[in-house]
């Protein structure tokens, strides 16, 4: 199930309801990040060539922005080329839990799921 998105620009990535709840919880626990959007990005590295990153950050002028269940998400234009259509989910399972990115642009991924080849 995906959360309802409200967006002023094209929604590059989608957060599931579970991911949005976890991010809201993380923001509530750390007041420094309260109100900051989640930045989702890709950079060179990892065992497959590109790796994902997520951090709380300020919105920049050229960012694409969307909101899911009250959680703001920003993506820079470079990363948008690699992330378009990706879905971010969260699982609290003891084995294999955490954030997972399902990226239709990834031709292959490493075993850890944190890097990919576009």
C-alpha positions in Angstrom: 0.0 0.0 0.0 1.4 3.4 -0.8 0.7 6.6 1.0 -1.3 9.3 -0.6 1.0 11.8 -2.3 0.6 15.5 -2.6 3.1 17.1 -4.8 4.0 20.5 -6.4 6.2 18.7 -8.9 6.6 15.3 -10.5 6.8 12.6 -7.8 10.1 10.8 -8.5 9.9 8.3 -5.6 7.0 7.0 -3.6 6.9 6.2 0.1 4.7 3.4 1.4 2.6 4.1 4.4 5.0 2.0 6.5 8.0 4.0 5.4 6.2 7.4 6.0 5.3 6.2 9.5 8.9 5.2 10.3 10.3 8.5 9.0 7.7 10.5 11.0 8.8 8.5 14.1 12.5 9.2 13.4 11.7 12.9 13.1 9.8 12.9 16.4 12.7 11.3 18.2 15.3 13.8 16.9 14.0 17.4 17.1 17.0 18.6 15.0 15.4 16.8 12.0 11.8 17.7 12.8 10.2 19.4 9.8 13.1 18.6 7.4 12.3 16.7 4.3 13.9 13.3 3.6 16.5 13.6 0.9 16.8 10.5 -1.3 19.8 10.4 -3.5 22.2 8.2 -5.5 26.0 8.5 -5.7 28.9 6.6 -7.1 30.0 3.7 -4.9 28.9 0.4 -3.5 29.7 -3.0 -5.0 27.4 -2.4 -8.1 28.5 1.1 -9.1 25.9 3.3 -7.6 24.5 3.4 -4.1 21.4 4.9 -2.4 21.5 7.4 0.4 18.8 9.0 2.6 19.2 11.9 5.0 17.2 14.7 6.5 18.1 17.9 4.7 16.8 21.3 3.7 15.1 21.7 0.3 17.3 23.3 -2.4 16.1 25.4 -5.3 16.4 22.8 -8.0 15.1 19.8 -5.9 12.0 17.9 -6.9 9.6 17.7 -4.0 6.7 15.4 -3.0 4.8 14.7 0.3 3.5 11.4 1.5 1.3 11.3 4.6 2.9 14.5 5.9 6.5 13.4 5.1 8.3 15.6 2.6 10.7 14.0 0.2 13.2 15.8 -2.0 15.3 14.5 -4.8 18.1 16.4 -6.7 17.9 16.4 -10.5 20.9 14.1 -10.9 19.4 11.4 -8.6 16.0 11.8 -10.2 17.4 10.3 -13.4 18.2 7.1 -11.5 15.2 7.0 -9.0 12.2 7.8 -11.2 9.5 5.3 -10.3 11.3 3.9 -7.2 9.2 2.9 -4.2 10.7 3.1 -0.7 9.2 0.7 1.9 10.1 -0.1 5.5 9.8 -3.4 7.4 10.5 -3.9 11.1 11.1 -7.6 10.6 14.0 -9.1 12.6 15.5 -10.6 9.5 15.8 -8.4 6.5 14.1 -5.4 8.1 14.8 -1.7 7.4 14.3 0.5 4.4 14.1 -1.1 1.0 14.2 0.7 -2.3 12.4 -1.0 -5.2 13.9 0.7 -8.2 12.7 -0.1 -11.7 15.8 1.6 -13.2 18.2 -0.8 -11.5 19.4 -3.5 -14.0 21.1 -5.4 -11.2 21.6 -5.0 -7.4 24.0 -6.3 -4.9 23.0 -8.7 -2.2 22.6 -6.0 0.5 20.2 -4.0 -1.7 22.1 -0.7 -1.0 23.8 -0.5 -4.4 22.8 -1.0 -8.0 23.8 -0.9 -11.6 21.8 1.4 -13.9 
